[in-house]
Every structure is written in structure tokens, then in C-alpha cells.
Amino acid sequence: MFGRKKPQPDPVRRDQVLRLVNLGMRETDAADMDIDGPEFRQAKDAFESALGESTSAEQHAAFDALKRHGY
């Protein structure tokens, strides 16, 4: 009621979402080629690192985009 503020939504940085989408696609492509190879591990580590630097709204936007594109 009175004095209650609505929580601010998490910010969505377009460049961060695009970075997540790019790294997610790279990880999936590397997994398709060789899931035990070093390229996959590097891509997975880069993607997980970028996820840690992202807000939850950015993560949801990136996963939605990846799902729309079949990744």
C-alpha cells in the first residue's frame, strides 16, 4: 500500500545479451563437433563466465533467443 515501492526490473544490456547468444551458439557448435574436446571446454567456460556477469533478465533474454534459433 503506502510507502511500498515496486522493485526495479533488472537492467538488460543489449550487448551483453548478444554476447551470451554468441557464446551459447559457439558452445553448442563445439559440443556438436566433439563434446570431449578442448574447444568445447573453452566455449563452456567462456559461456558460464559471461552468465555470471549477467543479470537474470539478460540470461532469460539470451536463452529465449537461443531457443528461437534452435540452439
PDB file of N, CA, C, O and CB in Angstrom:
ATOM      1  N   MET A   1       0.832  -1.175   0.000  1.00  0.00           N
ATOM      2  CA  MET A   1       0.000   0.000   0.000  1.00  0.00           C
ATOM      3  C   MET A   1       0.883   1.247   0.000  1.00  0.00           C
ATOM      4  O   MET A   1       1.615   1.515  -0.953  1.00  0.00           O
ATOM      5  CB  MET A   1      -0.950  -0.007   1.209  1.00  0.00           C
ATOM      6  N   PHE A   2       0.791   1.996   1.091  1.00  0.00           N
ATOM      7  CA  PHE A   2       1.530   3.250   1.155  1.00  0.00           C
ATOM      8  C   PHE A   2       2.989   2.981   1.487  1.00  0.00           C
ATOM      9  O   PHE A   2       3.304   2.169   2.357  1.00  0.00           O
ATOM     10  CB  PHE A   2       0.907   4.197   2.194  1.00  0.00           C
ATOM     11  N   GLY A   3       3.856   3.663   0.793  1.00  0.00           N
ATOM     12  CA  GLY A   3       5.279   3.554   1.074  1.00  0.00           C
ATOM     13  C   GLY A   3       5.962   2.339   0.465  1.00  0.00           C
ATOM     14  O   GLY A   3       7.177   2.188   0.594  1.00  0.00           O
ATOM     15  N   ARG A   4       5.219   1.490  -0.181  1.00  0.00           N
ATOM     16  CA  ARG A   4       5.841   0.326  -0.811  1.00  0.00           C
ATOM     17  C   ARG A   4       6.216   0.680  -2.239  1.00  0.00           C
ATOM     18  O   ARG A   4       5.398   1.167  -3.020  1.00  0.00           O
ATOM     19  CB  ARG A   4       4.894  -0.906  -0.779  1.00  0.00           C
ATOM     20  N   LYS A   5       7.448   0.427  -2.547  1.00  0.00           N
ATOM     21  CA  LYS A   5       7.908   0.675  -3.906  1.00  0.00           C
ATOM     22  C   LYS A   5       7.987  -0.646  -4.660  1.00  0.00           C
ATOM     23  O   LYS A   5       8.311  -1.693  -4.101  1.00  0.00           O
ATOM     24  CB  LYS A   5       9.283   1.389  -3.905  1.00  0.00           C
ATOM     25  N   LYS A   6       7.684  -0.559  -5.922  1.00  0.00           N
ATOM     26  CA  LYS A   6       7.821  -1.740  -6.751  1.00  0.00           C
ATOM     27  C   LYS A   6       9.305  -1.973  -7.002  1.00  0.00           C
ATOM     28  O   LYS A   6      10.058  -1.023  -7.217  1.00  0.00           O
ATOM     29  CB  LYS A   6       7.035  -1.588  -8.090  1.00  0.00           C
ATOM     30  N   PRO A   7       9.722  -3.223  -6.975  1.00  0.00           N
ATOM     31  CA  PRO A   7      11.137  -3.485  -7.258  1.00  0.00           C
ATOM     32  C   PRO A   7      11.463  -3.115  -8.700  1.00  0.00           C
ATOM     33  O   PRO A   7      10.674  -3.349  -9.616  1.00  0.00           O
ATOM     34  CB  PRO A   7      11.483  -4.969  -6.994  1.00  0.00           C
ATOM     35  N   GLN A   8      12.620  -2.545  -8.875  1.00  0.00           N
ATOM     36  CA  GLN A   8      13.057  -2.177 -10.216  1.00  0.00           C
ATOM     37  C   GLN A   8      13.430  -3.447 -10.988  1.00  0.00           C
ATOM     38  O   GLN A   8      14.086  -4.335 -10.443  1.00  0.00           O
ATOM     39  CB  GLN A   8      14.263  -1.186 -10.155  1.00  0.00           C
ATOM     40  N   PRO A   9      13.019  -3.534 -12.239  1.00  0.00           N
ATOM     41  CA  PRO A   9      13.406  -4.711 -13.020  1.00  0.00           C
ATOM     42  C   PRO A   9      14.911  -4.694 -13.287  1.00  0.00           C
ATOM     43  O   PRO A   9      15.544  -3.639 -13.330  1.00  0.00           O
ATOM     44  CB  PRO A   9      12.621  -4.764 -14.356  1.00  0.00           C
ATOM     45  N   ASP A  10      15.455  -5.882 -13.461  1.00  0.00           N
ATOM     46  CA  ASP A  10      16.871  -5.976 -13.770  1.00  0.00           C
ATOM     47  C   ASP A  10      17.154  -5.289 -15.101  1.00  0.00           C
ATOM     48  O   ASP A  10      16.348  -5.386 -16.027  1.00  0.00           O
ATOM     49  CB  ASP A  10      17.326  -7.449 -13.809  1.00  0.00           C
ATOM     50  N   PRO A  11      18.279  -4.601 -15.208  1.00  0.00           N
ATOM     51  CA  PRO A  11      18.606  -3.960 -16.482  1.00  0.00           C
ATOM     52  C   PRO A  11      18.981  -5.007 -17.536  1.00  0.00           C
ATOM     53  O   PRO A  11      19.536  -6.059 -17.218  1.00  0.00           O
ATOM     54  CB  PRO A  11      19.760  -2.953 -16.296  1.00  0.00           C
ATOM     55  N   VAL A  12      18.673  -4.703 -18.766  1.00  0.00           N
ATOM     56  CA  VAL A  12      19.013  -5.592 -19.871  1.00  0.00           C
ATOM     57  C   VAL A  12      19.935  -4.818 -20.812  1.00  0.00           C
ATOM     58  O   VAL A  12      19.517  -3.881 -21.492  1.00  0.00           O
ATOM     59  CB  VAL A  12      17.722  -6.109 -20.621  1.00  0.00           C
ATOM     60  N   ARG A  13      21.186  -5.235 -20.829  1.00  0.00           N
ATOM     61  CA  ARG A  13      22.166  -4.628 -21.733  1.00  0.00           C
ATOM     62  C   ARG A  13      22.175  -5.432 -23.022  1.00  0.00           C
ATOM     63  O   ARG A  13      22.465  -6.629 -23.025  1.00  0.00           O
ATOM     64  CB  ARG A  13      23.597  -4.580 -21.087  1.00  0.00           C
ATOM     65  N   ARG A  14      21.858  -4.765 -24.101  1.00  0.00           N
ATOM     66  CA  ARG A  14      21.750  -5.435 -25.394  1.00  0.00           C
ATOM     67  C   ARG A  14      23.059  -6.108 -25.780  1.00  0.00           C
ATOM     68  O   ARG A  14      23.053  -7.238 -26.269  1.00  0.00           O
ATOM     69  CB  ARG A  14      21.336  -4.441 -26.473  1.00  0.00           C
ATOM     70  N   ASP A  15      24.184  -5.426 -25.565  1.00  0.00           N
ATOM     71  CA  ASP A  15      25.475  -6.000 -25.931  1.00  0.00           C
ATOM     72  C   ASP A  15      25.781  -7.263 -25.123  1.00  0.00           C
ATOM     73  O   ASP A  15      26.392  -8.196 -25.643  1.00  0.00           O
ATOM     74  CB  ASP A  15      26.583  -4.970 -25.728  1.00  0.00           C
ATOM     75  N   GLN A  16      25.364  -7.298 -23.869  1.00  0.00           N
ATOM     76  CA  GLN A  16      25.596  -8.488 -23.040  1.00  0.00           C
ATOM     77  C   GLN A  16      24.727  -9.650 -23.513  1.00  0.00           C
ATOM     78  O   GLN A  16      25.175 -10.796 -23.528  1.00  0.00           O
ATOM     79  CB  GLN A  16      25.309  -8.179 -21.554  1.00  0.00           C
ATOM     80  N   VAL A  17      23.495  -9.359 -23.895  1.00  0.00           N
ATOM     81  CA  VAL A  17      22.611 -10.419 -24.412  1.00  0.00           C
ATOM     82  C   VAL A  17      23.182 -10.983 -25.704  1.00  0.00           C
ATOM     83  O   VAL A  17      23.198 -12.199 -25.892  1.00  0.00           O
ATOM     84  CB  VAL A  17      21.172  -9.880 -24.651  1.00  0.00           C
ATOM     85  N   LEU A  18      23.648 -10.119 -26.594  1.00  0.00           N
ATOM     86  CA  LEU A  18      24.242 -10.583 -27.846  1.00  0.00           C
ATOM     87  C   LEU A  18      25.499 -11.406 -27.586  1.00  0.00           C
ATOM     88  O   LEU A  18      25.755 -12.392 -28.278  1.00  0.00           O
ATOM     89  CB  LEU A  18      24.569  -9.395 -28.752  1.00  0.00           C
ATOM     90  N   ARG A  19      26.275 -11.003 -26.598  1.00  0.00           N
ATOM     91  CA  ARG A  19      27.483 -11.759 -26.235  1.00  0.00           C
ATOM     92  C   ARG A  19      27.100 -13.150 -25.730  1.00  0.00           C
ATOM     93  O   ARG A  19      27.723 -14.142 -26.109  1.00  0.00           O
ATOM     94  CB  ARG A  19      28.304 -10.999 -25.152  1.00  0.00           C
ATOM     95  N   LEU A  20      26.080 -13.224 -24.881  1.00  0.00           N
ATOM     96  CA  LEU A  20      25.618 -14.518 -24.382  1.00  0.00           C
ATOM     97  C   LEU A  20      25.113 -15.409 -25.511  1.00  0.00           C
ATOM     98  O   LEU A  20      25.398 -16.606 -25.539  1.00  0.00           O
ATOM     99  CB  LEU A  20      24.520 -14.322 -23.347  1.00  0.00           C
ATOM    100  N   VAL A  21      24.369 -14.828 -26.432  1.00  0.00           N
ATOM    101  CA  VAL A  21      23.849 -15.605 -27.563  1.00  0.00           C
ATOM    102  C   VAL A  21      25.005 -16.135 -28.399  1.00  0.00           C
ATOM    103  O   VAL A  21      25.008 -17.305 -28.781  1.00  0.00           O
ATOM    104  CB  VAL A  21      22.899 -14.743 -28.437  1.00  0.00           C
ATOM    105  N   ASN A  22      25.974 -15.295 -28.682  1.00  0.00           N
ATOM    106  CA  ASN A  22      27.130 -15.707 -29.479  1.00  0.00           C
ATOM    107  C   ASN A  22      27.897 -16.827 -28.784  1.00  0.00           C
ATOM    108  O   ASN A  22      28.250 -17.824 -29.414  1.00  0.00           O
ATOM    109  CB  ASN A  22      28.058 -14.511 -29.737  1.00  0.00           C
ATOM    110  N   LEU A  23      28.155 -16.665 -27.485  1.00  0.00           N
ATOM    111  CA  LEU A  23      28.892 -17.692 -26.752  1.00  0.00           C
ATOM    112  C   LEU A  23      28.081 -18.977 -26.612  1.00  0.00           C
ATOM    113  O   LEU A  23      28.649 -20.069 -26.641  1.00  0.00           O
ATOM    114  CB  LEU A  23      29.285 -17.174 -25.374  1.00  0.00           C
ATOM    115  N   GLY A  24      26.773 -18.865 -26.462  1.00  0.00           N
ATOM    116  CA  GLY A  24      25.921 -20.053 -26.384  1.00  0.00           C
ATOM    117  C   GLY A  24      25.914 -20.831 -27.687  1.00  0.00           C
ATOM    118  O   GLY A  24      25.940 -22.062 -27.681  1.00  0.00           O
ATOM    119  N   MET A  25      25.879 -20.121 -28.797  1.00  0.00           N
ATOM    120  CA  MET A  25      25.930 -20.775 -30.100  1.00  0.00           C
ATOM    121  C   MET A  25      27.280 -21.453 -30.303  1.00  0.00           C
ATOM    122  O   MET A  25      27.355 -22.566 -30.823  1.00  0.00           O
ATOM    123  CB  MET A  25      25.666 -19.760 -31.226  1.00  0.00           C
ATOM    124  N   ARG A  26      28.337 -20.779 -29.890  1.00  0.00           N
ATOM    125  CA  ARG A  26      29.682 -21.338 -30.019  1.00  0.00           C
ATOM    126  C   ARG A  26      29.823 -22.601 -29.166  1.00  0.00           C
ATOM    127  O   ARG A  26      30.431 -23.581 -29.597  1.00  0.00           O
ATOM    128  CB  ARG A  26      30.744 -20.292 -29.609  1.00  0.00           C
ATOM    129  N   GLU A  27      29.257 -22.575 -27.953  1.00  0.00           N
ATOM    130  CA  GLU A  27      29.325 -23.747 -27.076  1.00  0.00           C
ATOM    131  C   GLU A  27      28.572 -24.918 -27.686  1.00  0.00           C
ATOM    132  O   GLU A  27      29.065 -26.046 -27.672  1.00  0.00           O
ATOM    133  CB  GLU A  27      28.755 -23.418 -25.688  1.00  0.00           C
ATOM    134  N   THR A  28      27.395 -24.668 -28.215  1.00  0.00           N
ATOM    135  CA  THR A  28      26.590 -25.745 -28.812  1.00  0.00           C
ATOM    136  C   THR A  28      27.276 -26.320 -30.044  1.00  0.00           C
ATOM    137  O   THR A  28      27.299 -27.536 -30.234  1.00  0.00           O
ATOM    138  CB  THR A  28      25.189 -25.229 -29.186  1.00  0.00           C
ATOM    139  N   ASP A  29      27.830 -25.458 -30.873  1.00  0.00           N
ATOM    140  CA  ASP A  29      28.532 -25.934 -32.064  1.00  0.00           C
ATOM    141  C   ASP A  29      29.751 -26.776 -31.689  1.00  0.00           C
ATOM    142  O   ASP A  29      30.015 -27.798 -32.322  1.00  0.00           O
ATOM    143  CB  ASP A  29      28.961 -24.749 -32.937  1.00  0.00           C
ATOM    144  N   ALA A  30      30.495 -26.356 -30.665  1.00  0.00           N
ATOM    145  CA  ALA A  30      31.658 -27.121 -30.220  1.00  0.00           C
ATOM    146  C   ALA A  30      31.233 -28.464 -29.642  1.00  0.00           C
ATOM    147  O   ALA A  30      31.924 -29.466 -29.829  1.00  0.00           O
ATOM    148  CB  ALA A  30      32.459 -26.328 -29.179  1.00  0.00           C
ATOM    149  N   ALA A  31      30.103 -28.497 -28.943  1.00  0.00           N
ATOM    150  CA  ALA A  31      29.601 -29.757 -28.386  1.00  0.00           C
ATOM    151  C   ALA A  31      29.178 -30.708 -29.502  1.00  0.00           C
ATOM    152  O   ALA A  31      29.361 -31.920 -29.396  1.00  0.00           O
ATOM    153  CB  ALA A  31      28.415 -29.495 -27.434  1.00  0.00           C
ATOM    154  N   ASP A  32      28.614 -30.154 -30.567  1.00  0.00           N
ATOM    155  CA  ASP A  32      28.207 -30.996 -31.695  1.00  0.00           C
ATOM    156  C   ASP A  32      29.412 -31.631 -32.382  1.00  0.00           C
ATOM    157  O   ASP A  32      29.332 -32.753 -32.880  1.00  0.00           O
ATOM    158  CB  ASP A  32      27.404 -30.175 -32.707  1.00  0.00           C
ATOM    159  N   MET A  33      30.533 -30.904 -32.406  1.00  0.00           N
ATOM    160  CA  MET A  33      31.728 -31.435 -33.071  1.00  0.00           C
ATOM    161  C   MET A  33      32.440 -32.463 -32.192  1.00  0.00           C
ATOM    162  O   MET A  33      32.743 -33.563 -32.653  1.00  0.00           O
ATOM    163  CB  MET A  33      32.691 -30.293 -33.429  1.00  0.00           C
ATOM    164  N   ASP A  34      32.712 -32.117 -30.931  1.00  0.00           N
ATOM    165  CA  ASP A  34      33.409 -33.037 -30.034  1.00  0.00           C
ATOM    166  C   ASP A  34      33.197 -32.577 -28.599  1.00  0.00           C
ATOM    167  O   ASP A  34      33.822 -31.620 -28.141  1.00  0.00           O
ATOM    168  CB  ASP A  34      34.929 -33.115 -30.373  1.00  0.00           C
ATOM    169  N   ILE A  35      32.316 -33.264 -27.903  1.00  0.00           N
ATOM    170  CA  ILE A  35      31.963 -32.834 -26.541  1.00  0.00           C
ATOM    171  C   ILE A  35      33.110 -33.057 -25.552  1.00  0.00           C
ATOM    172  O   ILE A  35      33.120 -32.461 -24.475  1.00  0.00           O
ATOM    173  CB  ILE A  35      30.718 -33.582 -26.060  1.00  0.00           C
ATOM    174  N   ASP A  36      34.063 -33.898 -25.903  1.00  0.00           N
ATOM    175  CA  ASP A  36      35.202 -34.145 -25.021  1.00  0.00           C
ATOM    176  C   ASP A  36      36.425 -33.326 -25.405  1.00  0.00           C
ATOM    177  O   ASP A  36      37.471 -33.438 -24.765  1.00  0.00           O
ATOM    178  CB  ASP A  36      35.553 -35.612 -25.033  1.00  0.00           C
ATOM    179  N   GLY A  37      36.307 -32.506 -26.438  1.00  0.00           N
ATOM    180  CA  GLY A  37      37.453 -31.756 -26.921  1.00  0.00           C
ATOM    181  C   GLY A  37      37.709 -30.474 -26.141  1.00  0.00           C
ATOM    182  O   GLY A  37      36.845 -30.003 -25.401  1.00  0.00           O
ATOM    183  N   PRO A  38      38.891 -29.921 -26.311  1.00  0.00           N
ATOM    184  CA  PRO A  38      39.251 -28.689 -25.597  1.00  0.00           C
ATOM    185  C   PRO A  38      38.446 -27.475 -26.065  1.00  0.00           C
ATOM    186  O   PRO A  38      38.228 -26.543 -25.290  1.00  0.00           O
ATOM    187  CB  PRO A  38      40.732 -28.409 -25.770  1.00  0.00           C
ATOM    188  N   GLU A  39      38.004 -27.478 -27.324  1.00  0.00           N
ATOM    189  CA  GLU A  39      37.214 -26.350 -27.821  1.00  0.00           C
ATOM    190  C   GLU A  39      35.900 -26.243 -27.052  1.00  0.00           C
ATOM    191  O   GLU A  39      35.446 -25.145 -26.727  1.00  0.00           O
ATOM    192  CB  GLU A  39      36.939 -26.503 -29.333  1.00  0.00           C
ATOM    193  N   PHE A  40      35.293 -27.399 -26.765  1.00  0.00           N
ATOM    194  CA  PHE A  40      34.039 -27.388 -26.020  1.00  0.00           C
ATOM    195  C   PHE A  40      34.262 -26.863 -24.606  1.00  0.00           C
ATOM    196  O   PHE A  40      33.477 -26.050 -24.117  1.00  0.00           O
ATOM    197  CB  PHE A  40      33.425 -28.797 -25.975  1.00  0.00           C
ATOM    198  N   ARG A  41      35.317 -27.314 -23.950  1.00  0.00           N
ATOM    199  CA  ARG A  41      35.582 -26.862 -22.581  1.00  0.00           C
ATOM    200  C   ARG A  41      35.835 -25.364 -22.535  1.00  0.00           C
ATOM    201  O   ARG A  41      35.365 -24.678 -21.627  1.00  0.00           O
ATOM    202  CB  ARG A  41      36.777 -27.609 -21.993  1.00  0.00           C
ATOM    203  N   GLN A  42      36.574 -24.859 -23.510  1.00  0.00           N
ATOM    204  CA  GLN A  42      36.847 -23.417 -23.567  1.00  0.00           C
ATOM    205  C   GLN A  42      35.562 -22.631 -23.805  1.00  0.00           C
ATOM    206  O   GLN A  42      35.321 -21.612 -23.158  1.00  0.00           O
ATOM    207  CB  GLN A  42      37.870 -23.103 -24.676  1.00  0.00           C
ATOM    208  N   ALA A  43      34.744 -23.107 -24.731  1.00  0.00           N
ATOM    209  CA  ALA A  43      33.486 -22.423 -25.035  1.00  0.00           C
ATOM    210  C   ALA A  43      32.540 -22.477 -23.840  1.00  0.00           C
ATOM    211  O   ALA A  43      31.863 -21.493 -23.539  1.00  0.00           O
ATOM    212  CB  ALA A  43      32.817 -23.049 -26.270  1.00  0.00           C
ATOM    213  N   LYS A  44      32.489 -23.607 -23.166  1.00  0.00           N
ATOM    214  CA  LYS A  44      31.625 -23.754 -21.995  1.00  0.00           C
ATOM    215  C   LYS A  44      32.075 -22.830 -20.873  1.00  0.00           C
ATOM    216  O   LYS A  44      31.246 -22.178 -20.238  1.00  0.00           O
ATOM    217  CB  LYS A  44      31.618 -25.209 -21.509  1.00  0.00           C
ATOM    218  N   ASP A  45      33.374 -22.767 -20.624  1.00  0.00           N
ATOM    219  CA  ASP A  45      33.894 -21.880 -19.581  1.00  0.00           C
ATOM    220  C   ASP A  45      33.610 -20.416 -19.893  1.00  0.00           C
ATOM    221  O   ASP A  45      33.251 -19.649 -19.000  1.00  0.00           O
ATOM    222  CB  ASP A  45      35.394 -22.089 -19.411  1.00  0.00           C
ATOM    223  N   ALA A  46      33.768 -20.024 -21.160  1.00  0.00           N
ATOM    224  CA  ALA A  46      33.510 -18.636 -21.558  1.00  0.00           C
ATOM    225  C   ALA A  46      32.025 -18.300 -21.382  1.00  0.00           C
ATOM    226  O   ALA A  46      31.681 -17.218 -20.906  1.00  0.00           O
ATOM    227  CB  ALA A  46      33.946 -18.399 -23.029  1.00  0.00           C
ATOM    228  N   PHE A  47      31.153 -19.231 -21.769  1.00  0.00           N
ATOM    229  CA  PHE A  47      29.715 -19.003 -21.638  1.00  0.00           C
ATOM    230  C   PHE A  47      29.306 -18.900 -20.170  1.00  0.00           C
ATOM    231  O   PHE A  47      28.536 -18.014 -19.799  1.00  0.00           O
ATOM    232  CB  PHE A  47      28.931 -20.129 -22.326  1.00  0.00           C
ATOM    233  N   GLU A  48      29.813 -19.792 -19.346  1.00  0.00           N
ATOM    234  CA  GLU A  48      29.475 -19.762 -17.921  1.00  0.00           C
ATOM    235  C   GLU A  48      30.011 -18.505 -17.250  1.00  0.00           C
ATOM    236  O   GLU A  48      29.364 -17.956 -16.359  1.00  0.00           O
ATOM    237  CB  GLU A  48      30.026 -21.001 -17.217  1.00  0.00           C
ATOM    238  N   SER A  49      31.172 -18.050 -17.664  1.00  0.00           N
ATOM    239  CA  SER A  49      31.736 -16.817 -17.123  1.00  0.00           C
ATOM    240  C   SER A  49      30.861 -15.620 -17.488  1.00  0.00           C
ATOM    241  O   SER A  49      30.601 -14.751 -16.656  1.00  0.00           O
ATOM    242  CB  SER A  49      33.168 -16.608 -17.640  1.00  0.00           C
ATOM    243  N   ALA A  50      30.413 -15.586 -18.740  1.00  0.00           N
ATOM    244  CA  ALA A  50      29.547 -14.495 -19.181  1.00  0.00           C
ATOM    245  C   ALA A  50      28.197 -14.543 -18.470  1.00  0.00           C
ATOM    246  O   ALA A  50      27.608 -13.500 -18.189  1.00  0.00           O
ATOM    247  CB  ALA A  50      29.346 -14.554 -20.699  1.00  0.00           C
ATOM    248  N   LEU A  51      27.708 -15.735 -18.182  1.00  0.00           N
ATOM    249  CA  LEU A  51      26.451 -15.860 -17.439  1.00  0.00           C
ATOM    250  C   LEU A  51      26.589 -15.263 -16.046  1.00  0.00           C
ATOM    251  O   LEU A  51      25.663 -14.629 -15.539  1.00  0.00           O
ATOM    252  CB  LEU A  51      26.021 -17.334 -17.344  1.00  0.00           C
ATOM    253  N   GLY A  52      27.740 -15.467 -15.436  1.00  0.00           N
ATOM    254  CA  GLY A  52      27.975 -14.933 -14.105  1.00  0.00           C
ATOM    255  C   GLY A  52      28.026 -13.415 -14.068  1.00  0.00           C
ATOM    256  O   GLY A  52      27.772 -12.811 -13.027  1.00  0.00           O
ATOM    257  N   GLU A  53      28.350 -12.797 -15.189  1.00  0.00           N
ATOM    258  CA  GLU A  53      28.436 -11.345 -15.290  1.00  0.00           C
ATOM    259  C   GLU A  53      27.117 -10.710 -15.725  1.00  0.00           C
ATOM    260  O   GLU A  53      27.028  -9.491 -15.869  1.00  0.00           O
ATOM    261  CB  GLU A  53      29.528 -10.964 -16.261  1.00  0.00           C
ATOM    262  N   SER A  54      26.097 -11.535 -15.933  1.00  0.00           N
ATOM    263  CA  SER A  54      24.826 -11.064 -16.488  1.00  0.00           C
ATOM    264  C   SER A  54      23.731 -11.037 -15.433  1.00  0.00           C
ATOM    265  O   SER A  54      23.764 -11.785 -14.456  1.00  0.00           O
ATOM    266  CB  SER A  54      24.397 -11.949 -17.654  1.00  0.00           C
ATOM    267  N   THR A  55      22.763 -10.160 -15.651  1.00  0.00           N
ATOM    268  CA  THR A  55      21.591 -10.131 -14.785  1.00  0.00           C
ATOM    269  C   THR A  55      20.663 -11.269 -15.185  1.00  0.00           C
ATOM    270  O   THR A  55      20.818 -11.859 -16.254  1.00  0.00           O
ATOM    271  CB  THR A  55      20.859  -8.757 -14.870  1.00  0.00           C
ATOM    272  N   SER A  56      19.708 -11.573 -14.331  1.00  0.00           N
ATOM    273  CA  SER A  56      18.776 -12.657 -14.650  1.00  0.00           C
ATOM    274  C   SER A  56      17.933 -12.319 -15.877  1.00  0.00           C
ATOM    275  O   SER A  56      17.592 -13.210 -16.654  1.00  0.00           O
ATOM    276  CB  SER A  56      17.865 -12.946 -13.453  1.00  0.00           C
ATOM    277  N   ALA A  57      17.599 -11.061 -16.057  1.00  0.00           N
ATOM    278  CA  ALA A  57      16.823 -10.655 -17.235  1.00  0.00           C
ATOM    279  C   ALA A  57      17.639 -10.862 -18.514  1.00  0.00           C
ATOM    280  O   ALA A  57      17.097 -11.275 -19.539  1.00  0.00           O
ATOM    281  CB  ALA A  57      16.387  -9.174 -17.113  1.00  0.00           C
ATOM    282  N   GLU A  58      18.929 -10.577 -18.451  1.00  0.00           N
ATOM    283  CA  GLU A  58      19.793 -10.796 -19.617  1.00  0.00           C
ATOM    284  C   GLU A  58      19.918 -12.276 -19.915  1.00  0.00           C
ATOM    285  O   GLU A  58      19.909 -12.679 -21.078  1.00  0.00           O
ATOM    286  CB  GLU A  58      21.183 -10.185 -19.389  1.00  0.00           C
ATOM    287  N   GLN A  59      20.035 -13.089 -18.878  1.00  0.00           N
ATOM    288  CA  GLN A  59      20.125 -14.534 -19.075  1.00  0.00           C
ATOM    289  C   GLN A  59      18.858 -15.079 -19.718  1.00  0.00           C
ATOM    290  O   GLN A  59      18.927 -15.891 -20.641  1.00  0.00           O
ATOM    291  CB  GLN A  59      20.381 -15.239 -17.743  1.00  0.00           C
ATOM    292  N   HIS A  60      17.693 -14.631 -19.231  1.00  0.00           N
ATOM    293  CA  HIS A  60      16.421 -15.095 -19.805  1.00  0.00           C
ATOM    294  C   HIS A  60      16.292 -14.657 -21.261  1.00  0.00           C
ATOM    295  O   HIS A  60      15.833 -15.433 -22.100  1.00  0.00           O
ATOM    296  CB  HIS A  60      15.228 -14.558 -18.984  1.00  0.00           C
ATOM    297  N   ALA A  61      16.687 -13.435 -21.568  1.00  0.00           N
ATOM    298  CA  ALA A  61      16.604 -12.943 -22.947  1.00  0.00           C
ATOM    299  C   ALA A  61      17.509 -13.753 -23.860  1.00  0.00           C
ATOM    300  O   ALA A  61      17.124 -14.088 -24.979  1.00  0.00           O
ATOM    301  CB  ALA A  61      16.980 -11.452 -23.015  1.00  0.00           C
ATOM    302  N   ALA A  62      18.700 -14.068 -23.394  1.00  0.00           N
ATOM    303  CA  ALA A  62      19.642 -14.841 -24.206  1.00  0.00           C
ATOM    304  C   ALA A  62      19.132 -16.265 -24.429  1.00  0.00           C
ATOM    305  O   ALA A  62      19.181 -16.772 -25.550  1.00  0.00           O
ATOM    306  CB  ALA A  62      21.026 -14.874 -23.537  1.00  0.00           C
ATOM    307  N   PHE A  63      18.642 -16.912 -23.368  1.00  0.00           N
ATOM    308  CA  PHE A  63      18.136 -18.278 -23.518  1.00  0.00           C
ATOM    309  C   PHE A  63      16.908 -18.313 -24.424  1.00  0.00           C
ATOM    310  O   PHE A  63      16.740 -19.262 -25.190  1.00  0.00           O
ATOM    311  CB  PHE A  63      17.794 -18.874 -22.147  1.00  0.00           C
ATOM    312  N   ASP A  64      16.052 -17.303 -24.353  1.00  0.00           N
ATOM    313  CA  ASP A  64      14.899 -17.228 -25.257  1.00  0.00           C
ATOM    314  C   ASP A  64      15.359 -17.103 -26.703  1.00  0.00           C
ATOM    315  O   ASP A  64      14.817 -17.761 -27.590  1.00  0.00           O
ATOM    316  CB  ASP A  64      13.992 -16.040 -24.885  1.00  0.00           C
ATOM    317  N   ALA A  65      16.359 -16.257 -26.939  1.00  0.00           N
ATOM    318  CA  ALA A  65      16.875 -16.077 -28.300  1.00  0.00           C
ATOM    319  C   ALA A  65      17.518 -17.360 -28.807  1.00  0.00           C
ATOM    320  O   ALA A  65      17.323 -17.737 -29.962  1.00  0.00           O
ATOM    321  CB  ALA A  65      17.891 -14.925 -28.347  1.00  0.00           C
ATOM    322  N   LEU A  66      18.276 -18.029 -27.959  1.00  0.00           N
ATOM    323  CA  LEU A  66      18.902 -19.285 -28.371  1.00  0.00           C
ATOM    324  C   LEU A  66      17.849 -20.337 -28.703  1.00  0.00           C
ATOM    325  O   LEU A  66      17.992 -21.087 -29.669  1.00  0.00           O
ATOM    326  CB  LEU A  66      19.836 -19.804 -27.271  1.00  0.00           C
ATOM    327  N   LYS A  67      16.800 -20.385 -27.903  1.00  0.00           N
ATOM    328  CA  LYS A  67      15.746 -21.368 -28.152  1.00  0.00           C
ATOM    329  C   LYS A  67      15.027 -21.064 -29.467  1.00  0.00           C
ATOM    330  O   LYS A  67      14.694 -21.980 -30.219  1.00  0.00           O
ATOM    331  CB  LYS A  67      14.739 -21.387 -26.983  1.00  0.00           C
ATOM    332  N   ARG A  68      14.787 -19.780 -29.746  1.00  0.00           N
ATOM    333  CA  ARG A  68      14.112 -19.386 -31.003  1.00  0.00           C
ATOM    334  C   ARG A  68      14.928 -19.784 -32.209  1.00  0.00           C
ATOM    335  O   ARG A  68      14.372 -20.112 -33.257  1.00  0.00           O
ATOM    336  CB  ARG A  68      13.856 -17.874 -31.035  1.00  0.00           C
ATOM    337  N   HIS A  69      16.257 -19.760 -32.073  1.00  0.00           N
ATOM    338  CA  HIS A  69      17.140 -20.066 -33.204  1.00  0.00           C
ATOM    339  C   HIS A  69      17.545 -21.537 -33.249  1.00  0.00           C
ATOM    340  O   HIS A  69      18.383 -21.927 -34.062  1.00  0.00           O
ATOM    341  CB  HIS A  69      18.384 -19.202 -33.137  1.00  0.00           C
ATOM    342  N   GLY A  70      16.957 -22.347 -32.384  1.00  0.00           N
ATOM    343  CA  GLY A  70      17.190 -23.786 -32.446  1.00  0.00           C
ATOM    344  C   GLY A  70      18.434 -24.252 -31.721  1.00  0.00           C
ATOM    345  O   GLY A  70      18.933 -25.342 -32.001  1.00  0.00           O
ATOM    346  N   TYR A  71      18.948 -23.461 -30.799  1.00  0.00           N
ATOM    347  CA  TYR A  71      20.144 -23.872 -30.059  1.00  0.00           C
ATOM    348  C   TYR A  71      19.799 -24.368 -28.704  1.00  0.00           C
ATOM    349  O   TYR A  71      20.687 -24.755 -27.944  1.00  0.00           O
ATOM    350  CB  TYR A  71      21.120 -22.744 -29.942  1.00  0.00           C
TER     351      TYR A  71
END
